[in-house]
Structures are given as structure tokens and as C-alpha cells.
Amino acid sequence: MSTEEQQGTYVTPGAEYTRDQRYVSTRITADGRDGYPVEPGRYRLVAARACPWANRLVIVRRLLGLEDAISLGLCGPTHDERSWTFDLDPGGRDPVLGIERLREAYDKRVPDYPLGVTVPAIVDERDGALVTNDFAQMSIDLELEWTTYHREGAPDLYPQHLRAEIDEVNARVFTDVNNGVYRAGFAGSQESYDAAYERLFTALDWLTERLTDRRYLVGDTITEADVRLFTTLARFDAVYHGHFKCNRSKLTEMPVLWAYARDLFQTPGFGDTVDFVQIKQHYYIVHADLNPTRIVPAGPDLSGWLTPHGREALGGRPFGDGTPPGPVRDGERVPAGHTPA
């Protein structure tokens, strides 16, 4: 979520949407060079199931088995102009941090924090202050700096020999797809919308071609690249196709990408983190300038997510030499009825 979104101004008439990418970029590293060493039980990942950027971190944490090392706090799907809130927790307070609004953790780090209060964020449980909200670096650091605490059989999501290719794919996916749907949805002019729409579907056509004869985006196992694309595809028909006017085709009308998305959804660690109810509530209620009635649509039908995808025929090993994660922890399961059963 950008600064503009946090302030409640989603569309600037006549202007192209530009995401504010100024983050608190402090890193948690094995050597603690930024003052925050890797230390199990010290940090809390604050996420929201509605947010695609936060969903990435929830997936990576689960795939790597870091549940015992890094606790998870979940904000509700809606917020006001001030901050994400912990309205799903008893008393409306995070049970570990004891705060009602994520802004409280930001202000402890930077008094009167002037930018957007975004998820995901990692907070130091010792003093309740924000450590970082640099979502792209956060997932890489979970993969490379926290290896001592990865579960046995954890996959290598950022293998050394594939990093250059992963970075190249991620750069285009971020610009044209992950952020591309927002550039279309929050466009302030016909020209900026048309340009964003064209770039989005050109990129989706490129991804279709890339994934026609390979099961995963880079290499023959799941990597960071697949995590980053998946969270946008999971929201495509429920939100982006209609709400953001990305309506050349639904995901279900793009056979290769639909099969790829179903393959990942049915892989432990992916679909079991997706809450379609909260996703729709967030976009359709919070973006009141796009949807002034704040009516949340009843559809789409989600049962197709569990249908056979046939991608096994392409080969590939989802977890490489590793193993799938175990069952979702108590207290972290997506509520019944919020995802296909």
C-alpha cells in the first residue's frame, strides 16, 4: 500500500499512478550489521491477508518453516486514513505488541512517521518499534539470513545460480503486473490507463509464453519469482478484473496462467494463506473513490481453484530436494468459508 493509498487519495485526476517506494530499509541479518541480528522469538511479522505484498511474506515464512522463529500478527482487511488496525484481535489490540494501530509501531521508530503505514512490517517485540517495511528485501532476507532456523526440508527459494534470472523476471513482474494492476486501477487519465492496461496484458502474454512449456518461472522448482507472481494472480478475478478495470481477460480465460495459478494454489504454503473474503472486503470497501457504495461483490465462483491443473506433466519438483510444509498452525488458519474447501 502506497503513501497515496494510506492517505485515502487513490486517484489523482489527470495523473499517472506512481507508487511511493520509500521504505524503512533496515535489515535483519545474521551478522546484525544494521543493529538487528537474526534472533528467534524477537521479531513479529505484521501482515494482512488482504494485501498481496504482505501475502508474499506469509507464504515465504510458511514455506521456510519460520513460524517458531518469527511470530505473526494479522491486521483486519479494512483501515482508515491513519493506519491498518488489529480489529480482528480480542479488544482490537495485537496480543503480543499490545497496540491497536500499526502506526504506533511506526511512530516508535520514527516519531510522527510521515509516510504510508504499510504492511508487511517487521516489529521488534522488545520495544514495539518498527524494524523494516521494505517488503521486497524482507522476503530475500528470510530466505538468506534466517537459514539457521529454516525447517528441515525447507526449499531454496532464491538459489545462487538462478538469482540473476529471478531478479530479471521479478523486475518485469513487479513493474508491469504486481504494480501494473494498480497503475491501471488508479490511473487518473484515459491515456495513463490505456498505457498501464497495454503493459499489463503484454506482460501476461509474455508470462503465458514463458510458462507454456515450463512448470515454474525460473528453474524446475518454486522460487521467489513464483511467490511474487502468485499473489497478484490470486486476486485477479476477485478484484483486479472488475475493480481495477483489467478486463481484457479473466484469469480463468487465460488457460496457461490459470493452470499455473491453480498448481501453486494447491501446493501447501500457497492457497492455505489466501483469504478471498478479506481480499474483496479490503479493495471494495477501502477504495471508496473507485467504489463509492462500498458494496462487496458476491462472486466470483471459487470452486475452480481446486480443479485439476495438469501441470505435473511439465515435470519440475515443487520443493526441489526438500519437502512440503506441514499443516497450518493453530491460530493461523484462514477462516472456514473464506477459501475453497
C-alpha positions as CSV (number, residue, x, y, z in Angstrom):
1,M,0.0,0.0,0.0
2,S,1.5,3.3,-1.0
3,T,1.5,6.6,0.8
4,E,-1.2,7.9,-1.5
5,E,-3.4,4.9,-0.6
6,Q,-2.8,5.4,3.1
7,Q,-3.9,9.0,2.9
8,G,-7.1,7.9,1.1
9,T,-6.3,9.5,-2.2
10,Y,-6.2,6.7,-4.7
11,V,-6.8,8.5,-8.0
12,T,-5.3,11.9,-8.9
13,P,-7.3,13.3,-11.9
14,G,-5.1,13.7,-15.0
15,A,-2.1,11.9,-13.5
16,E,-0.5,8.6,-13.8
17,Y,-0.4,6.5,-10.6
18,T,3.1,6.3,-9.1
19,R,3.8,4.0,-6.1
20,D,5.7,5.6,-3.3
21,Q,8.6,3.2,-2.8
22,R,10.2,5.0,0.2
23,Y,10.6,2.4,2.9
24,V,12.4,1.9,6.2
25,S,15.1,-0.3,4.7
26,T,16.8,-1.5,7.9
27,R,17.7,-5.2,7.5
28,I,17.7,-8.1,9.9
29,T,20.8,-10.0,9.2
30,A,22.8,-12.9,10.5
31,D,25.7,-10.6,11.4
32,G,23.4,-7.9,12.8
33,R,25.2,-5.2,10.8
34,D,22.2,-2.9,10.9
35,G,21.7,-3.3,14.6
36,Y,19.1,-6.0,14.3
37,P,20.6,-9.5,14.4
38,V,18.7,-12.7,13.4
39,E,17.3,-13.8,16.7
40,P,14.3,-16.3,17.1
41,G,11.5,-15.0,19.2
42,R,12.4,-11.4,18.9
43,Y,10.5,-10.2,15.8
44,R,6.9,-10.1,14.8
45,L,5.8,-10.1,11.2
46,V,2.7,-7.9,10.9
47,A,0.7,-8.7,7.8
48,A,-2.8,-8.5,6.4
49,R,-4.4,-11.3,4.4
50,A,-5.9,-8.8,2.1
51,C,-2.6,-7.3,0.9
52,P,-0.7,-9.0,-1.9
53,W,2.6,-7.6,-0.7
54,A,2.0,-9.0,2.8
55,N,0.7,-12.3,1.5
56,R,4.2,-12.9,-0.1
57,L,5.8,-12.8,3.3
58,V,3.2,-15.0,4.9
59,I,3.9,-17.6,2.2
60,V,7.7,-17.4,2.5
61,R,7.5,-17.7,6.3
62,R,5.4,-20.8,6.0
63,L,7.4,-22.4,3.2
64,L,10.6,-22.0,5.2
65,G,9.1,-23.1,8.4
66,L,9.9,-19.9,10.4
67,E,6.7,-20.0,12.5
68,D,8.6,-20.7,15.7
69,A,11.3,-18.1,14.9
70,I,9.1,-15.1,13.8
71,S,5.6,-14.6,15.2
72,L,2.7,-13.5,13.0
73,G,0.3,-10.6,13.7
74,L,-2.7,-10.0,11.3
75,C,-4.4,-6.7,10.8
76,G,-8.0,-6.7,9.6
77,P,-8.9,-6.2,5.9
78,T,-10.0,-2.6,6.2
79,H,-8.4,0.6,7.6
80,D,-8.9,4.3,7.7
81,E,-6.5,7.1,6.6
82,R,-4.4,6.7,9.7
83,S,-3.3,3.1,9.8
84,W,-4.0,-0.6,9.5
85,T,-5.7,-1.8,12.7
86,F,-5.8,-5.0,14.7
87,D,-9.6,-5.2,14.8
88,L,-9.7,-9.0,14.4
89,D,-8.0,-9.5,17.7
90,P,-9.8,-9.5,21.1
91,G,-10.2,-6.0,22.3
92,G,-8.9,-4.7,19.0
93,R,-5.3,-5.0,20.1
94,D,-2.4,-7.1,18.9
95,P,-1.9,-9.7,21.6
96,V,1.9,-9.5,21.5
97,L,2.5,-5.9,20.8
98,G,-0.5,-4.6,22.7
99,I,-1.3,-1.9,20.1
100,E,-4.5,-1.0,18.3
101,R,-2.9,0.5,15.2
102,L,0.2,-0.4,13.3
103,R,1.1,3.3,13.2
104,E,2.0,3.0,16.9
105,A,5.0,0.8,16.0
106,Y,6.0,3.1,13.1
107,D,5.9,6.2,15.4
108,K,8.1,4.4,18.0
109,R,10.7,4.1,15.3
110,V,10.2,7.4,13.6
111,P,8.1,9.9,15.7
112,D,5.2,11.2,13.6
113,Y,6.1,8.9,10.8
114,P,5.4,10.9,7.7
115,L,4.9,8.2,5.0
116,G,2.4,5.4,4.5
117,V,1.9,2.9,7.3
118,T,2.2,-0.2,5.2
119,V,2.1,-4.0,5.6
120,P,4.1,-6.2,5.7
121,A,6.1,-4.8,8.5
122,I,8.5,-6.5,11.0
123,V,8.4,-5.1,14.5
124,D,10.9,-5.7,17.3
125,E,8.9,-7.3,20.1
126,R,11.3,-6.0,22.8
127,D,10.4,-2.3,22.3
128,G,7.5,-2.4,19.9
129,A,9.2,-0.4,17.3
130,L,9.2,-1.0,13.5
131,V,12.3,-2.6,12.1
132,T,11.5,-2.6,8.4
133,N,8.7,-2.4,5.9
134,D,10.9,-3.0,2.8
135,F,8.8,-5.9,1.6
136,A,11.0,-6.9,-1.3
137,Q,14.1,-7.2,0.8
138,M,12.3,-8.8,3.7
139,S,11.5,-11.9,1.8
140,I,15.0,-12.2,0.4
141,D,16.4,-11.9,3.9
142,L,14.1,-14.5,5.3
143,E,15.5,-16.8,2.6
144,L,19.2,-16.0,3.0
145,E,19.8,-14.6,6.5
146,W,17.5,-16.9,8.6
147,T,18.8,-20.2,7.2
148,T,19.8,-21.5,10.7
149,Y,16.1,-21.5,11.6
150,H,14.6,-22.9,8.4
151,R,12.7,-26.1,8.9
152,E,14.3,-29.4,7.8
153,G,13.4,-29.8,4.1
154,A,12.8,-26.1,3.5
155,P,13.1,-25.2,-0.2
156,D,15.7,-22.9,-1.6
157,L,13.6,-20.1,-2.9
158,Y,16.5,-18.0,-4.1
159,P,19.2,-20.3,-5.3
160,Q,22.5,-18.8,-6.0
161,H,22.8,-20.0,-9.6
162,L,19.4,-18.6,-10.6
163,R,19.4,-15.2,-8.8
164,A,20.2,-13.1,-11.8
165,E,17.4,-14.6,-13.8
166,I,15.0,-14.4,-10.8
167,D,15.8,-10.8,-10.4
168,E,15.3,-10.1,-14.0
169,V,11.9,-11.8,-14.0
170,N,10.9,-10.1,-10.8
171,A,11.7,-6.7,-12.1
172,R,9.3,-7.0,-15.0
173,V,6.6,-8.8,-13.0
174,F,6.7,-6.0,-10.4
175,T,6.6,-3.2,-12.8
176,D,4.0,-4.5,-15.3
177,V,2.0,-7.0,-13.3
178,N,2.2,-6.6,-9.5
179,N,2.2,-2.8,-9.7
180,G,0.7,-2.8,-13.2
181,V,-2.8,-3.6,-11.9
182,Y,-2.6,-0.6,-9.6
183,R,-1.4,1.6,-12.3
184,A,-4.5,0.7,-14.3
185,G,-6.9,0.8,-11.4
186,F,-5.6,4.2,-10.0
187,A,-5.0,5.8,-13.4
188,G,-6.1,9.5,-13.4
189,S,-6.5,9.8,-17.2
190,Q,-7.5,7.7,-20.1
191,E,-4.0,7.9,-21.5
192,S,-2.4,6.6,-18.3
193,Y,-5.0,3.8,-18.0
194,D,-4.5,2.7,-21.6
195,A,-0.8,2.6,-21.2
196,A,-1.0,0.6,-18.0
197,Y,-3.6,-1.8,-19.4
198,E,-1.4,-2.5,-22.5
199,R,1.7,-3.1,-20.4
200,L,-0.2,-5.4,-18.1
201,F,-1.6,-7.7,-20.7
202,T,1.6,-7.6,-22.8
203,A,3.4,-8.9,-19.7
204,L,0.7,-11.5,-19.0
205,D,1.1,-12.7,-22.6
206,W,4.8,-12.9,-22.1
207,L,4.3,-14.9,-18.9
208,T,1.9,-17.2,-20.8
209,E,4.5,-17.9,-23.4
210,R,7.2,-18.5,-20.7
211,L,5.0,-20.9,-18.7
212,T,3.6,-22.9,-21.7
213,D,6.4,-25.5,-21.5
214,R,7.8,-24.9,-18.0
215,R,6.1,-25.5,-14.7
216,Y,7.7,-22.7,-12.8
217,L,9.0,-19.2,-13.7
218,V,12.7,-19.9,-13.2
219,G,14.3,-23.4,-13.0
220,D,12.3,-26.5,-12.2
221,T,11.3,-25.7,-8.6
222,I,9.3,-23.0,-6.8
223,T,11.3,-19.8,-6.3
224,E,10.8,-16.3,-5.0
225,A,9.6,-15.4,-8.5
226,D,6.6,-17.7,-8.3
227,V,5.7,-16.3,-4.9
228,R,5.7,-12.8,-6.2
229,L,3.5,-13.5,-9.2
230,F,1.1,-15.8,-7.4
231,T,-0.3,-13.2,-5.0
232,T,-1.4,-11.0,-8.0
233,L,-2.9,-13.9,-9.9
234,A,-4.8,-15.0,-6.8
235,R,-6.5,-11.6,-6.7
236,F,-7.1,-11.1,-10.4
237,D,-10.6,-12.3,-11.0
238,A,-11.8,-11.4,-7.5
239,V,-10.6,-7.8,-7.6
240,Y,-8.4,-6.6,-10.5
241,H,-10.5,-7.7,-13.4
242,G,-13.5,-5.5,-12.4
243,H,-12.5,-3.2,-9.7
244,F,-9.2,-2.1,-11.4
245,K,-10.6,-2.4,-15.0
246,C,-8.1,-5.1,-16.0
247,N,-10.8,-6.7,-18.1
248,R,-9.3,-7.9,-21.4
249,S,-9.5,-11.4,-19.9
250,K,-10.2,-13.0,-16.6
251,L,-7.5,-15.3,-15.2
252,T,-9.9,-18.2,-15.8
253,E,-9.9,-17.2,-19.5
254,M,-6.1,-17.4,-19.8
255,P,-5.5,-21.2,-19.8
256,V,-1.8,-21.4,-19.1
257,L,-1.8,-18.8,-16.3
258,W,-5.0,-20.2,-14.8
259,A,-3.5,-23.7,-14.7
260,Y,-0.2,-22.3,-13.3
261,A,-2.1,-20.4,-10.6
262,R,-4.1,-23.5,-9.6
263,D,-1.0,-25.6,-9.4
264,L,0.5,-23.1,-6.9
265,F,-2.8,-22.7,-5.0
266,Q,-3.0,-26.4,-4.5
267,T,0.6,-26.5,-3.2
268,P,0.9,-26.4,0.6
269,G,2.0,-22.9,1.7
270,F,0.2,-21.0,-1.1
271,G,-3.6,-21.5,-1.2
272,D,-3.8,-22.1,2.5
273,T,-2.7,-18.5,3.1
274,V,-5.3,-16.9,0.7
275,D,-8.4,-15.3,2.2
276,F,-10.8,-14.3,-0.6
277,V,-13.3,-12.7,1.7
278,Q,-10.8,-10.3,3.3
279,I,-9.3,-9.6,-0.2
280,K,-12.6,-8.4,-1.5
281,Q,-13.5,-6.5,1.6
282,H,-10.3,-4.6,1.5
283,Y,-10.4,-3.4,-2.1
284,Y,-14.1,-2.8,-2.4
285,I,-14.6,-1.1,1.0
286,V,-11.3,0.9,1.4
287,H,-11.2,2.2,-2.2
288,A,-14.3,4.3,-1.8
289,D,-13.4,6.6,-4.7
290,L,-13.5,3.6,-7.0
291,N,-16.5,2.0,-5.3
292,P,-18.4,4.7,-3.5
293,T,-21.2,2.4,-2.4
294,R,-18.7,0.1,-0.8
295,I,-20.7,-2.9,-1.9
296,V,-18.6,-6.1,-1.9
297,P,-19.5,-8.4,-4.8
298,A,-20.7,-11.9,-4.1
299,G,-18.6,-13.6,-6.8
300,P,-16.7,-15.0,-8.4
301,D,-17.2,-18.7,-8.0
302,L,-14.0,-20.0,-6.3
303,S,-14.5,-23.7,-6.7
304,G,-12.4,-23.8,-9.9
305,W,-9.2,-23.2,-7.8
306,L,-9.4,-26.9,-6.7
307,T,-9.9,-28.5,-10.1
308,P,-7.1,-30.5,-11.7
309,H,-4.5,-28.4,-13.5
310,G,-2.4,-30.9,-15.4
311,R,0.9,-29.0,-14.8
312,E,2.6,-32.1,-13.4
313,A,3.1,-33.3,-17.0
314,L,5.7,-30.5,-17.4
315,G,7.9,-32.1,-14.8
316,G,9.5,-30.0,-12.1
317,R,9.8,-30.6,-8.4
318,P,7.9,-28.1,-6.3
319,F,10.3,-28.2,-3.4
320,G,13.4,-29.5,-5.1
321,D,15.2,-31.8,-2.7
322,G,13.1,-30.6,0.1
323,T,9.6,-31.3,1.4
324,P,6.2,-29.5,1.7
325,P,5.5,-27.6,4.9
326,G,3.3,-29.3,7.4
327,P,-0.3,-28.3,8.4
328,V,-1.1,-24.7,9.0
329,R,-0.5,-23.8,12.7
330,D,-3.4,-23.3,15.1
331,G,-4.4,-19.6,15.1
332,E,-3.0,-19.0,11.6
333,R,-5.6,-20.8,9.5
334,V,-7.7,-19.0,7.0
335,P,-11.3,-19.0,8.4
336,A,-13.7,-21.6,7.0
337,G,-15.7,-20.2,4.1
338,H,-13.1,-17.7,3.2
339,T,-11.3,-20.0,0.7
340,P,-12.4,-23.0,-1.4
341,A,-12.9,-26.1,0.8
